[in-house]
Amino acid sequence: FFQILERSPSSPRCNPWLGATWGLPKTNPVELRLVLGSMLFGLGWGLCGVCPGPLWVLLLARPSVEATSIWLAMLAGMGLAVAVNKPQPQHVVQNSECPCDAWGPDARTLTPEVREEMAELGIDLPVIPGDMAICGALPRTVVGRLARHFGAWLYLNSSADPNFHVDAIQSANCRCEVVEMSADPPYGGFAQRVITILAALPRPLMLQCNSGNRASVLVLLALLSEQGRSKTCSKASAEQLAKDLDLKAFTRCSTCGPICAWVLQEVSASKALTSASIARAHCPSHVSLGAKEGASTSAKQLVFEQLFDEESSTFTYLLGCARTQEAVLIDPVLQQKDHYLTMLDELGLHLKYVIDTHCHDDHVTAAGAIRESRVDVKTVMSRASGCAADVLVDHGDTLHVGAHDLQVIATPGHTDACVSIYLSRVGQAGLIFTGDALLIRGCGRTDLQQGDAAQLYRSVHERLFALPGATQVFPGHDDKGRNMSTIEEEKHFNPRFAKTEDEFVEVMSNLQLARPSHIDVAVPLNSACGMQP
């Protein structure tokens, strides 16, 4: 190599300019060899990850072309080593079939024997999604015995780790993947890469790391991504779910704060509730929430905004059709009327309906005031409310907003005339706007406006809980920063509706809540859509 280089017209020996640049005698090939050899040596030093300390000493003790060349090449080698050695997901073994003989037909049911064994081994089985298990380091024999119950196994350490028993997993005919995940928060698109891998792996799925902490974080990442809630739910909503699922990193680890913060940042909306009087909470405008597979986006795209009034902790929802520009507002607050109209104009939407889910006692509705400003708008309320709305609806009625159909579901109990609004979506989870009937891990009070606790219990269990579990729940209020849930979450984790009907009635009758401060003004006005009768 050196002989060829020395004979090259561009070599320092034959090129005075290059030779002068390097400060080399044109007649001394030994200096060229030393410099190039120093550079190759430094490059190898950096690539191998050897401690750079001696080269610093060499450079400082005896500055020279050779020492400088080694040092610069070492830095280049270190940079190259970082790029070359960047951890990438490793496909270890893939098998097309898995017996999974311990799981039921829906891949969500374990036999009592296997469930008991996993519990004894400290293996977590979060009730949602129900097809993901979490474990730490396990002996080879145990891994082999468990692997036959899973469609795939995801290992979060190096494939060279002694606790990775790939042969035992492979012998059980279970697909295996390795994704090296450090204990420190990963960056550089790691979340999206692992979401892609998790989505492609067959279920049931085992996630394994040394302690189970990192694995539990990925369960939350996968769950919210699969539910279509990634980047739309608030951090408080995501953290609430993690704690309710008893994910180890969130509930049983004192050193997992950084990685928990990382995953909450990855899955939650970029916008949080603010101290402003009204905030676009969590969901950006023109969110593509309704595109039917195979259909054009413009034909089915849902424009969706979730808005928040700080004073009353009230959520207002704007839904629109991108194709027809028709829109609807649900539960608007009077003080925010101008904000709503400005937003509608900015989005180029034509407001068709203003819906109140019930006669509110904690704020005055903006329905009537909006109708005065936009004369073609129709106000909508339940017929049972006796309110003076333009359109009175009953259970099972449908309101058409462009390409989207909103179904009215009667959910009395908080008041005797509450309704929820359900938007079904082809190929995606539906949306249910529940007003005060069903809140996140709670519900509205039942001691005012002909409220009935037993009726509310039946409304939720027989009508709302009858919806698909993945249905996304958007409540009328929340004062803890949470903005959404799902029917499945509320079935499992809502402490009030987990009780029997008699227990629920007992709880609701003993809340001893203060009378709403605005009720004497709000209820008469809201009976007339927020206007003076």
NUGUKOL-566926 format. One record per residue: residue in one letter; x, y, z of N, C-alpha, C in turn. Coordinates in steps of 0.05 Angstrom, whole numbers, plus 32768, in hexadecimal, padded with zeros to 4 digits. Layout:
! NUGUKOL-566926
AXYZXYZXYZ;...
END
This chain:
! NUGUKOL-566926
F80117FE88000800080008000801280198000;F802680198012803780318013804780347FFA;Q8050801D7FEE8060801F7FD6804F802B7FBF;I803680227FBD8025802D7FA88020804A7FAD;L801B80517FC68015806D7FCC802C807F7FC6;E804580757FCC805D80857FC78061808A7FAA;R805880777F99805C807B7F7C8046808C7F70;S803180917F80801A80A07F75802280BD7F70;P801980C97F5A801F80E67F55801680F87F6B;S800280EF7F7B7FF881017F90800580FD7FAB;S801980EB7FAC802780E67FC5803880FD7FCD;P803D81027FE7804E81187FEF806A81177FE3;R807380FF7FDD808E80FC7FD1808F81087FB5;C807881077FA6807781117F8B8068812B7F88;N805C81347F9D804B814C7F9C805581607FB1;P806381747FA8806F81877FBB805A81957FCC;W8042819C7FC0802E81AA7FD0802481997FE7;L801D81807FE08013816E7FF580298168800A;G804281657FFF805881608012805C81788025;A80598190801A805C81A7802B804681A9803F;T802E81A18037801781A28049801C81918062;W80278179805D802D816780738047816D8081;G8057817E80758071818580808084816E807E;L8082815F806880938147806480A9814D8050;P80C18143805480D68144803F80CD81358027;K80D18140800F80C881337FF780D8811A7FF1;T80EF81177FFD810181017FF7810180EB800C;N80F080EE802080F180DB803780D680CC803A;P80D480B4802D80BC80A5802F80B6809A804B;V80CA8099805C80C6808F807780B280A08086;E80B480BB808380A180CD8090808580C78087;L808180C2806D806680BC8063805B80A38070;R806C808F807280628076807E805A807B809C;L806A808B80A98065809080C5804A809F80C9;V804580B280B7802C80C280BA801480B080B4;L801680A2809D7FFF809280957FFB807B80A9;G8011807080B2800F805A80C68003806580DF;S800A807D80E77FFF808980FF7FE1808D80FC;M7FD8809680E47FBC809A80E07FAC807F80E1;L7FB7806B80D47FAA805080D57FA9804680F2;F7FBF804A81017FC08041811C7FAB8050812D;G7FA9806A812A7F95807A81397F7980728132;L7F74806D81187F598064810F7F52804A811D;G7F648037811D7F5F801E812A7F5B80218148;W7F6B803381547F68803881707F4C80428177;G7F42805581687F288060816C7F12804C8167;L7F15803C81527F008028814B7EFE80138161;C7F15800B816D7F157FF681817F0C8000819C;G7F08801B819F7EFF802581B97F14802581CE;V7F2E802581C77F43802581DB7F44804181E8;C7F4C804182017F4D805B82107F5E806F8201;P7F54808781FC7F64809B81EC7F7880AA81FD;G7F7980A582177F8B80B482297FA880B48220;P7FB5809D82197FD1809D82117FD780AE81F9;L7FC480B081E67FC880C081CE7FC880DE81D5;W7FB880E681E87FB9810181F27FD4810781FE;V7FDE80F5820E7FF980F8821A800E80FB8204;L800D80EA81F0802080EA81DA801F810581CB;L8007810F81C68004812881B7800F813F81C8;L800A814081E18013815681F28031815581F8;A803B813C81FB805781398203806A813E81EB;R8061813681D38073813981BC8063813F81A3;P805B815881A1804B81608189805B815A8170;S804D814D815D80598147814380448140812F;V804C813E8116803881378102802D811C8107;E803F8109810F803580EE8114802180ED812C;A802880FB8142801680FB81597FFB81088152;T7FFC811E81447FE4812B813C7FD38119812A;S7FE0810B81177FD280F981057FC480E38114;I7FD380D781287FC680C281387FAE80CC8146;W7FB180E481537F9B80EF81637F8280F58152;L7F868102813B7F6F8109812A7F6280EF811F;A7F7380DC81177F6880C3810C7F5980B48122;M7F6380B5813B7F5580A881517F3980B48155;L7F3780CF81547F1C80DB81567F0A80D28140;A7F1580D181287F0480C781117EFC80AA8116;G7F0E809A81207F07807E81267EF2807B813B;M7EF4808C81507EDF808C81657EC48093815A;G7EC380A781497EAA80AE813C7E9F8098812B;L7EB0808C811C7EA88076810A7E9E805E811B;A7EAB805A81327EA3804381437E878048814D;V7E80806181547E658066815E7E5080608149;A7E56806881307E448062811A7E4180448114;V7E58803781147E59801A810D7E4B800A8122;N7E508011813C7E47800181527E2C8009815D;K7E1E801B814F7E04802481587DF1800C8159;P7DE4800781717DD37FEF81747DBC7FF08160;Q7DB87FDA81547DA17FD781427D917FBE814A;P7D777FBE81457D677FA6814B7D737F8E813C;Q7D757F78814A7D807F60813E7D6A7F4B813B;H7D677F4281247D557F2C81207D647F128125;V7D5D7F04813A7D6C7EED81427D617ED48135;V7D477ECF81387D3B7EB7812C7D1E7EBC8128;Q7D137EB381127CF77EB7810C7CEB7E9C8104;N7CD67E9581117CC87E7C810A7CAB7E848103;S7CA07E7780F07C857E7E80E67C6F7E7380F7;E7C757E5F81077C607E5281177C687E528134;C7C537E5481457C577E5381627C3F7E45816E;P7C437E31817E7C2D7E22818A7C1C7E33819C;C7C297E4481AD7C1A7E5681BF7C037E4781CD;D7C087E2F81D67BF37E1E81DF7BE67E2681FA;A7BF27E3A82077BE77E4382217BD37E5A821E;W7BD17E6582057BC07E7C82027BA67E7581F4;G7B917E8481FA7B777E7F81EE7B767E8981D2;P7B5F7E8681C57B5C7E8D81A97B627EAB81A4;D7B5C7EBC81B77B617ED981B37B7C7EE281BD;A7B8E7ECF81C37BA97ED581CB7BAA7EE781E4;R7B967EE581F57B947EF6820D7B8E7EE68226;T7B8D7ECC82247B867EBC823B7B9B7EA78241;L7BA57EA782597BB87E9382627BAA7E7F8273;T7BB37E6682717BA87E5282837BB07E5A829F;P7BA07E5282B37BA77E5982CF7BC27E4E82D7;E7BCA7E3782CD7BE37E2B82D57BFB7E3C82CB;V7BF97E4482B27C0F7E5582A77C107E7082B3;R7BF87E7C82B87BF77E9682C57C037E9582E1;E7BFD7E8082EF7C087E7D830A7C277E7A8309;E7C317E6A82F67C4E7E6782F47C5B7E8182EE;M7C507E9182DB7C5C7EAA82D47C5B7EBD82EC;A7C467EBD82FB7C447ECF83127C5A7EC78327;E7C5E7EAE832B7C737EA5833E7C8F7EAD8335;L7C927EAF831A7CAD7EB6830F7CB07ED5830E;G7C9C7EE483167C9E7F0183157C997F0C82FA;I7C8C7EFD82E87C867F0782CD7C6B7F1682CD;D7C6C7F2F82C47C547F4082C37C447F3B82AA;L7C2A7F3A82AD7C177F3782977C037F4E8298;P7C0A7F66828E7BF77F7C828F7BDC7F758282;V7BC77F7D82907BAC7F7582867BA67F82826B;I7BB27F9882657BB07FA5824B7BCD7FA78240;P7BD37F9E82287BC17F9382147BB97F768218;G7BC57F69822C7BBE7F4D82327BCE7F388223;D7BDF7F40820F7BEE7F2D82007C0C7F348201;M7C147F4382167C317F4A821A7C387F438236;A7C4F7F3582397C597F2E82547C757F3B8257;I7C7D7F3F82707C957F4D82777CA57F3D828B;C7CBF7F3882857CCF7F2982987CEB7F348299;G7CFA7F2C82AE7D167F3282B17D267F1A82A9;A7D3F7F1882B37D507F0282AD7D447EE882B8;L7D457ED382A77D3A7EB982AF7D4E7EA382A7;P7D4E7E8C82B67D5F7E7582AF7D577E6A8294;R7D6A7E5D82877D657E51826D7D4D7E3E826D;T7D4B7E2D82817D357E1A82817D1A7E278283;V7D197E3D82927CFF7E4B82957CF87E59827B;V7D0C7E65826E7D077E7282547CFC7E5E8240;G7D097E46823F7D007E32822C7CE37E298232;R7CDD7E27824C7CC27E1E82537CAD7E33824C;L7CB47E4D82507CA17E62824B7C9E7E6A822D;A7CB47E67821E7CB47E7082027C9F7E6381F2;R7C977E4B81F97C837E3D81E97C677E4981EB;H7C647E5B81FF7C4A7E6882027C487E8381F4;F7C5D7E8B81E67C5E7EA581D97C637EA481BC;G7C587EB781AD7C5D7EB881907C777EC5818A;A7C817ED6819C7C9A7EE481977CA77EEC81B2;W7CC17EF081B17CD17EF781C97CE37F0E81C1;L7CE17F2481CF7CF27F3C81CA7D057F4081E1;Y7D1F7F3F81DA7D347F4181EE7D417F5C81EC;L7D457F6B82027D4D7F8782027D6A7F8B820A;N7D7A7F75820C7D977F7782107DA57F6D81F7;S7DBF7F6D81F97DCF7F6381E27DCA7F4581DF;S7DCC7F3C81C67DC97F2081C07DE07F0F81CC;A7DF57F1D81D47E0C7F0F81E17E087F0D81FF;D7DF37F1982097DEE7F1882277DEA7EFB8230;P7DF77EF382467DF47ED882507DD87ED08258;N7DC67EE4825D7DAB7EDE82657D987EDB824D;F7DA47EDD82347D947EDA821C7D967EBD8213;H7D817EAE82167D817E9282107D727E8D81F5;V7D7F7E9681E07D727E9481C67D6C7E7781BE;D7D7E7E6581C57D7A7E4981BD7D617E3E81CA;A7D5C7E4681E37D447E3C81F17D2B7E4881E4;I7D2C7E6181DC7D157E6E81CE7D117E6181B3;Q7D267E5D81A57D247E51818A7D197E35818B;S7D227E26819E7D197E0A81A07CFB7E0981A6;A7CEF7E1E81B17CD37E1F81B67CC37E2A819D;N7CD27E2E81877CC57E37816F7CB87E538173;C7CC67E6481817CBC7E7F81877CCD7E938179;R7CC17EA6816B7CD07EBB815D7CDF7ECC8172;C7CF77ED4816B7D077EE4817E7D137EFC8170;E7D137F12817E7D207F2B81757D317F36818C;V7D477F4481847D587F5181987D597F6F8191;V7D537F8081A47D557F9D81A17D657FA781B9;E7D7D7FAF81B57D8D7FB981CB7D837FD481D5;M7D7B7FD581EE7D6F7FED81F97D7E7FF38213;S7D8C800982147D9C8010822C7D8A80198242;A7D958018825A7D85802182727D81803F8271;D7D92804E82637D8E806A82607D7A806F824A;P7D6B8085824B7D57808B82367D63808A821A;P7D59807A82087D63807881ED7D58808F81DC;Y7D68809781C87D6080AD81B77D6480A4819A;G7D6280B881887D6880B2816C7D5480A1815E;G7D3B80A581637D26809581547D228079815F;F7D2D807381777D2A805881827D0D80518186;A7CFD806481907CE1805D81957CD28054817D;Q7CD6806281667CC8805A814E7CD180408143;R7CEC803B81467CF68021813C7CEA800A814C;V7CE9800D81667CE07FF781777CC27FF38174;I7CB3800A81707C968007816B7C917FF78151;T7CA17FFC813D7C9E7FEC81247CA37FCF8129;I7CB87FC981397CBE7FAD813F7CA87FA0814F;L7C9E7FAE81637C897FA381747C707F9E8164;A7C6A7FAF81527C517FAC81427C537F948130;A7C6C7F8C81287C6F7F7681157C717F5B8123;L7C767F5B813D7C797F42814B7C5F7F348152;P7C5D7F1A814E7C457F0C81557C407F0C8173;R7C277F09817B7C1F7F0881977C167EEC819D;P7C177EE581B67C217EF481CE7C3F7EF881CC;L7C487F0E81DA7C637F1781D87C6F7F1981F4;M7C887F0E81F77C977F1282107CAC7F27820B;L7CAE7F3A821E7CC37F4F821D7CD57F4A8235;Q7CEF7F4782307D027F4082457D1A7F538246;C7D217F5B825E7D3A7F6982637D447F5F827E;N7D587F6B82897D647F6082A27D507F6182BA;S7D417F7682BC7D307F7A82D37D127F7C82CC;G7D0C7F8182B37CF07F8582AA7CE97FA282A9;N7CFA7FB482B27CF37FD182B27CF17FDC8295;R7D067FD882857D057FE2826A7CEF7FD5825A;A7CEB7FBB825F7CD67FAD82507CBA7FB98256;S7CB67FC182707C9C7FCC82777C977FE78269;V7CAC7FF682657CAA801082577CA1800C823A;L7CAC7FF6822D7CA47FF182127C877FE8820F;V7C7D7FDC82247C607FD482237C4F7FED8220;L7C558002822F7C45801A822D7C4980268211;L7C61802682077C67803181EC7C57802281D7;A7C57800881D87C497FF881C57C2B7FFB81C7;L7C217FFB81E07C057FFC81E57BF8801681DA;L7C04802D81E07BF8804681D77BFB804981B9;S7C11803E81AE7C14803F81917C00802F8183;E7BFB8017818C7BE8800581807BCB800F8182;Q7BC6801E81987BAB8029819C7BA68042818C;G7BBB804B817E7BB88064816F7BB8807C8181;R7BC3807A81997BC3809081AC7BDE809D81AF;S7BF2809381A27C0D809F81A47C0C80BB8199;K7C1680CE81A77C1780EA81A07BFC80F881A1;T7BE780EB81AC7BCE80F981B07BC680F981CD;C7BCF80E681DD7BC880E781F97BDC80F88209;S7BD38102821F7BE4811382307BF881018240;K7C0D810D824B7C1F80FF825C7C1180F48274;A7BFE8103827F7BEF80FA82977BDE80E28290;S7BD280E182787BC280CA82707BD480B1826D;A7BEB80B582607BFE809E825C7C0880948277;E7C0F80A682897C1A809E82A37C05809182B4;Q7BEC809A82B27BD6808D82C07BD3807082B7;L7BD4806C829D7BD2805082937BE9803F829C;A7C01804A829C7C19803B82A47C16803282C1;K7C0D804482D27C0B803E82EF7BF4802A82F4;D7BDE802D82E57BC8801A82E87BCF7FFE82DF;L7BE07FFD82CA7BE97FE382C17BFF7FD782D3;D7C097FE782E67C1E7FE082F97C387FD882E9;L7C3E7FE982D57C567FE582C67C6E7FEB82D8;K7C807FD882D97C957FD982EE7CA57FF282EF;A7CAD7FFD82D87CBD801582D77CAF802C82E4;F7C95802D82E47C86804382EF7C7E803F830C;T7C7C802683157C718021832F7C8380138343;R7C99800683387CAA7FF6834A7CC77FFB8344;C7CCE8011833A7CEA801783347CF18034833D;S7D058036834F7D0C805183597D20805F8348;T7D2B805283337D40805E83227D3780608305;C7D1E805C83007D14805B82E47D08807682DB;G7D0C808B82EA7D0080A482E37D0880AE82C7;P7D2280AD82BF7D2980B782A47D1C80A7828E;I7D1B808D82907D10807D82797CF280808279;C7CE5808382907CC8808882907CC280A38284;A7CD280B7828A7CCE80D1827E7CD280D08260;W7CE580C182577CEA80BE823B7CD280B2822C;V7CC7809C82377CB1808F82287C9880A1822A;L7C9380AF82407C7C80C182417C7F80D7822C;Q7C9780E082287C9C80F582147C9780EA81F8;E7C9E80D181F47C9B80C481D97C7E80BF81D2;V7C6E80B781E67C5280AF81E07C3E80C581E3;S7C4480DA81F27C3080EE81F87C30810481E3;A7C1B811481E47C18812A81D27C2D814081D8;S7C34814E81C37C48816381C67C3B817B81D5;K7C21817D81D47C14819481E17C07818A81FB;A7C0B819882107C008191822A7BEC81A68233;L7BDC81A082477BCA81B482517BDA81CB825C;T7BD181E382567BDF81FB825F7BCE820C8272;S7BD98221827C7BCA8232828E7BBA8246827F;A7BBB824682657BAA825882557B8D82528259;S7B7C826582547B5F826182597B54824B8247;I7B608249822F7B598233821E7B7282298210;A7B74820F820E7B8C820382017B8381EE81EE;R7B9181EC81D77B8D81D581C67B9B81BE81D3;A7B8D81AE81E07B98819A81F27B9F818081E3;H7BB9817C81DD7BC3816281D67BBF815B81B8;C7BA9816281AC7BA4815881917BA6816E817D;P7BB9816D816A7BBD818181567BA681818142;S7BA2819881357B8D819A81227B918188810A;H7B7B818180FD7B7C817080E57B8A815580EB;V7B85814A81037B90813081097B82811C80F7;S7B91810A80EA7B8580F680D87B7B80DF80EA;L7B6280E180F37B5780CE81067B4380BC80F9;G7B3D80C080DF7B2780B080D47B2C80A680B8;A7B4480A380AF7B49809B80937B44807D8090;K7B31807680817B2B805A807B7B41804F8069;E7B4A8037806F7B5F802A805F7B5580278043;G7B65803180307B5E802F80147B4E80478009;A7B448058801C7B35806F80137B4780878012;S7B3F809B80037B5080B380027B4E80C2801D;T7B6480CE80257B6580DC803E7B4F80F28040;S7B4C8100802B7B398116802B7B1C810D802F;A7B1780F380287AFC80E980297AF380E38046;K7B0680DB80577AFE80D280727B0E80DF8088;Q7B2080F280827B3080FD80977B1F810D80AB;L7B25810880C57B17811580DA7B28812C80E5;V7B1E814480E67B2B815A80F37B2381598110;F7B36815981227B308155813E7B4181688150;E7B33817681617B40818881747B3481828190;Q7B45817F81A47B3D817D81BF7B45819781CD;L7B3181A581D87B3681BF81E57B3081BE8202;F7B3D81CF82127B3B81CD822F7B3681E9823B;D7B2181EB824B7B1B8203825A7B2581FF8277;E7B39820F827F7B46820B82987B33821182B0;E7B23822582AE7B13822D82C57B00821782CD;S7AF3820982BA7AE081F482C17AEB81D882BC;S7B0481D682B37B1181BD82AC7B0081AD8298;T7AF481BC82857AE281B082717AF181AB8257;F7AED8194824C7AF6818E82317AE08194821D;T7AE781A282087AD681A781F17AE3819981D9;Y7AD2818E81C77ADD817F81B07AD2818A8196;L7AE4818E81847ADD819781697AE3817F8156;L7ACE817781487AD1816181347AC8816C8119;G7AD8816681047AD1817080EA7AD8815C80D4;C7ACB816080BD7AD1814F80A67AE2815F8093;A7AF98155808C7B0C8163807B7B018166805F;R7AF0815480567AE68156803B7AD0816B8038;T7ABC816B804A7AA6817D80487AA981968058;Q7ABD8197806A7AC181AD807C7AAB81B18091;E7A99819E80937A8481A080A87A91819880C3;A7A8781A580D97A9381A080F37A7E81A18109;V7A85819781207A74819681377A84819D8150;L7A7981AB81637A8581B0817D7A7681A18192;I7A84819581A57A78818681BB7A80819481D5;D7A6B819C81E57A6F81A781FF7A8081C181FF;P7A7881D581F07A8881EE81F07A8281FF8209;V7A95820F82117A93822182297A8F823D821F;L7A7C824C822B7A74826682227A8C82798220;Q7A9D827982347AB4828C82357AC78288821E;Q7AC6827182117AD9826A81FC7ACD826C81E0;K7AB5827881DE7AA7827981C47AB9828481AD;D7AC5829B81B37AD582A8819E7AED82968195;H7AF9828881A87B0F827681A17B058260818E;Y7AED825581947AE3824081827ADE824A8166;L7AD1826181647ACB826C81497AE48273813A;T7AF8827E81487B118284813B7B1F826A8130;M7B1E825581417B2A823C81397B1C82308121;L7B02823181217AF28226810A7AFA823580F0;D7AFC824F80F27B03825F80DB7B20825880D1;E7B32825580E47B4E824F80DD7B4F823480CF;L7B3F822180D77B3F820680CB7B2D820480B3;G7B1F821A80AC7B0E821980957AF682088098;L7AEB820680B07AD581F380B67ABB820380B9;H7AA581F680B07A8A820180B37A7C81F280C9;L7A75820080DF7A6981F380F67A4C81ED80F0;K7A4581D380F47A2A81CA80EF7A1A81C68108;Y7A2681B9811D7A1981B381367A2981BC814E;V7A1B81C481637A2881C7817E7A1881B48190;I7A2781A1819C7A1A818C81AC7A21819081C9;D7A0E818F81DB7A13818E81F87A0B81728201;T7A1D8164820E7A18814982177A048148822E;H7A00815F823C79EC8161825279EA817E825A;C79D78184826C79D4819F827679E981A3828C;H79FE81B282867A1581B482987A0E81C682B0;D7A1A81BF82C67A1681D082DE7A2F81DE82E7;D7A4581DB82D97A5F81E782E17A6981FC82CE;H7A5B820082B87A62821582A57A4A821A8293;V7A4A823182857A35823782737A3E822F8256;T7A2D822282487A33821A822D7A358231821A;A7A45822E82057A48824281F07A35823D81D9;A7A24822981DB7A14822081C47A03823781B9;G79F3824481CB79E1825A81C279F0827281B7;A7A06827981C47A16829081BB7A22828B819F;I7A2B8272819B7A36826B81807A20826C816B;R7A098262817279F28263815F79EB82808157;E79EE8292816A79E882AE816379FC82B98150;S7A1682B081527A2B82BA81407A2A82AB8126;R7A22829281257A218282810D7A058277810B;V79F4828580FD79D7828080FE79CF826580F2;D79E0825880E279DA823E80D779E2822780E9;V79ED822D810079F58218811379DC820E8121;K79DB81F3812679C681E7813679D081DD8151;T79C281E4816679C981DA818079BC81BF8184;V79C981AD819379C08191819679C1818A81B4;M79AB817E81BE79AB817381D97998815B81DA;S7999814D81F07987813681F3796A813F81F6;R7958813081EA793B813781EC793281358209;A793E812382187936811F8234793E81378246;S794F8148823C7958815E824D79438174824F;G79318176823C791D818B823C792881A68235;C794081A7822B794E81C08224794581CA8208;A794881E48204793F81F081EC795481F081D6;A795B81D881CD796F81D581B8796181D3819D;D797081D88187796581D6816C796081B98164;V797281A8816C796F818B8165796F817B817F;L795A816D81847957815C819C795B813F8193;V796D813181A1797581168198796E810281AE;D796B80E981A4796580D281B5797B80BD81B2;H797B80AA81C3798E809481C1798C808681A6;G79A38083819979A48076817F79A380888167;D799D80A2816C799C80B5815579B980B9814A;T79BA80C3813279D480C8812479D580E4811A;L79EB80F2811E79F0810C81137A06810980FE;H7A01811480E67A14811180D07A24812B80CE;V7A3F812880CF7A51813E80CC7A64813780B5;G7A5E813F809D7A6E813880867A6E81198083;A7A86810D80817A8880F1807D7A8680E18097;H7A8280EF80AE7A8280E280C87A6680E280D4;D7A6080CB80E17A4680C780EE7A4A80C6810C;L7A3C80D7811A7A3E80D881377A2580CC8143;Q7A2980B681527A1380A8815E7A0D80B1817A;V79F480B6818179EC80BF819B79E780A681AD;I79F480A681C479F0809081D779E6809D81F1;A79CE809681F979C380A1821279D28094822A;T79DD80A5823B79EC809C825379E380AB826B;P79C980AA827379C080B9828A79CB80AE82A4;G79CA80BF82B879D480B882D379E180CF82E0;H79F480DC82D37A0080F582DD79E9810A82DF;T79DB810D82C979C0811A82C879AD810682BB;D7994810D82BA798180FA82AE798180FC8290;A7992810D828479908110826779AC8112825A;C79BF8104826579DA8104825979DC80F38240;V79EB80FB822D79F180EB82167A0F80EA8211;S7A1880D582047A3480D381FB7A3380D281DD;I7A4880DB81D07A4980DC81B37A5F80C981A9;Y7A5780B681987A6A80A2818F7A6F80A58171;L7A8980A5816A7A9280A6814E7AA0808C8148;S7A94807B81387AA1806281307AB380688118;R7AC8805781157ADB805B80FF7AE3804080F4;V7AE2803E80DA7AE9802580CD7B07801F80CF;G7B0D800880DA7B29800080DD7B38800D80F3;Q7B2B801E81037B39802C81197B26802C8131;A7B32803381487B22803581607B0F804C815E;G7AF7804881687AE3805E81687AE98072817E;L7ADB8088817E7ADE809D81927AC380A181A0;I7AC480A381BB7AAB80A781CA7AAF80C081DC;F7A9D80D381D97A9E80EC81E97A8980E981FE;T7A9280E682177A8180DC822C7A7580F1823F;G7A7C810B823A7A72811F824C7A7A81198269;D7A67811A827B7A6D811582977A6580F982A0;A7A5A80E9828E7A5280CE82957A6A80BC829C;L7A7E80BD828C7A9680AD82917AAE80BF828E;L7ABD80C382A57AD580D282A57AED80BF82A7;I7B0580C982A57B1D80B982A77B2080B082C4;R7B1C809682C97B1D808A82E47B09809682F7;G7AF2809E82EC7ADD80AA82FD7AC480AE82EE;C7AB280BE82F87A9980C482EB7A8D80DE82F7;G7A7880E982EB7A6B810082F67A5B80FA830E;R7A55810E831E7A45810A83367A288104832E;T7A1980F9834179FE80F1833B79E980FC834F;D79F08111835D79DF811C837279D181358369;L79D3813D834F79C68155834679B78150832C;Q79A48161832579968160830B798B81448305;Q797C81398318796F811F831479848109830E;G799C810C831A79B080F7831679A880DE8324;D79B280C8831B79AB80AD832579C3809B8323;A79CF8094833A79E88084833979E48069832C;A79CE805B833379C98041832879C680438309;Q79B88058830179B4805B82E479CE806182D6;L79E0807182E279FA807782D67A0A805D82D4;Y7A0A804D82E97A19803482E97A10802382D1;R79F6802182CD79EC801082B779F2801D829C;S79F18038829A79F7804582817A14803F8278;V7A268040828B7A42803C82857A47801E827E;H7A3D800C828F7A437FF0828B7A347FE58273;E7A1C7FED826E7A0C7FE082597A0F7FEE823E;R7A178007823E7A19801582257A36801D821E;L7A44802B82307A5F803382297A72801B822A;F7A71800B823E7A837FF482407A7C7FDE822C;A7A667FE1821E7A5F7FCF82087A6E7FD681EE;L7A7A7FED81ED7A897FF581D67AA47FE681D5;P7AB07FE481BD7ACA7FD681BB7ADE7FE181CF;G7AEF7FD081DB7B027FD881EF7B157FEE81E6;A7B1C7FEE81CD7B30800181C37B24801D81BE;T7B09802081C17AFC803A81BD7B09804F81CF;Q7B10806581C37B1E807A81D27B09808C81E0;V7B0D809081FA7AFB809F820B7B0580BB820E;F7AF480CF82077AFA80EB820A7AE580F7821D;P7AED80FD82367ADA8105824B7AD381238249;G7AC0812B82597AB88147825B7AC98158826D;H7AD7814B82807AE7815982937B008149829B;D7B14815682A47B2A814A82B37B3C816082BE;D7B43815E82D87B53817382E47B6F816982EC;K7B77815282E07B91814682E77BA4814482CF;G7B9D815282B97BAE815282A27BAA813B828F;R7B97812982957B91811282847B7D811B826E;N7B7F811082577B6D811982427B5E81038233;M7B6680EA82377B5880D482297B5D80BA8236;S7B4C80A682307B4F808B823B7B4380798226;T7B3E8060822D7B30804D821C7B1A803F822C;I7B088033821E7AF38023822B7B00800C823B;E7B137FFF822F7B207FE9823D7B2E7FF28257;E7B3C800982567B488014826E7B3480198284;E7B1E8026827C7B0A802C82917AFC8013829C;K7AF97FFF828C7AEE7FE682967B007FDA82AC;H7B1A7FDB82A77B2C7FCF82BA7B347FE182D1;F7B367FFB82CD7B43800C82E07B32802282EC;N7B1A802682E27B09803A82EE7AFF80308309;P7B08803B831F7B02803083397AE480308340;R7AD5804283347AB88042833B7AA9802D832C;F7AAF802983137A9F801683037AAA7FFA8305;A7AC07FF683147AC97FDB831A7AB97FCF8331;K7AA87FDF833E7A987FD583547A7D7FCA834A;T7A6F7FBD835C7A547FB483567A427FCC8355;E7A2A7FC9834B7A177FE083497A117FEA8365;D7A0C7FD983787A067FE183937A1D7FF083A0;E7A357FE6839C7A4D7FF483A67A50800F8399;F7A4B8011837F7A4E802A83717A3A803F837C;V7A21803683807A0C8048838B7A14805283A6;E7A20804083B77A28804883D17A3E805D83D0;V7A52805983BE7A68806C83BB7A5D808783B3;M7A4C8087839F7A4280A183947A3080B083A8;S7A2380A183B97A1180AE83CC7A2180BA83E4;N7A3A80B483E67A4A80BE83FC7A6280CF83F4;L7A6080DB83DC7A7680EC83D37A77810783E2;Q7A60811183EA7A5F812A83F97A6E814183EB;L7A66814583D27A73815983C17A65817483C6;A7A74818A83C37A6981A483C67A5781AB83AE;R7A4481BC83B27A3281C4839D7A4281D58389;P7A3F81CF836E7A4E81DF835A7A4881FD835D;S7A5C820D835C7A59822A83617A488238834B;H7A48822D83337A3A823A831C7A1F822D8316;I7A16821A832679FF820B831E79E5821B831C;D79E1822F832E79C9823E832D79C782518315;V79DE8257830A79DF826882F179E0825682D9;A79F1824182DA79F6823182C279DE822182B9;V79D0821482CC79BB820182C379A4821082B5;P799A822682C07984823482B1798D823E8296;L79A68249829479B08252827A79B3823B8267;N79BF8225827079C4820E825F79AB82018255;S799582048264797B81F9825B797282088242;A797D8220823E7977822F8226798F82328214;C79A0821E821479B9821E820479CC8234820B;G79CC823C822579DF8251822E79D5826D822B;M79BC8270822279B1828B821E799C82918233;Q799782AB8237798282B3824A796782A9823F;P7957829B824F793D82928245792B82A9823C;
END
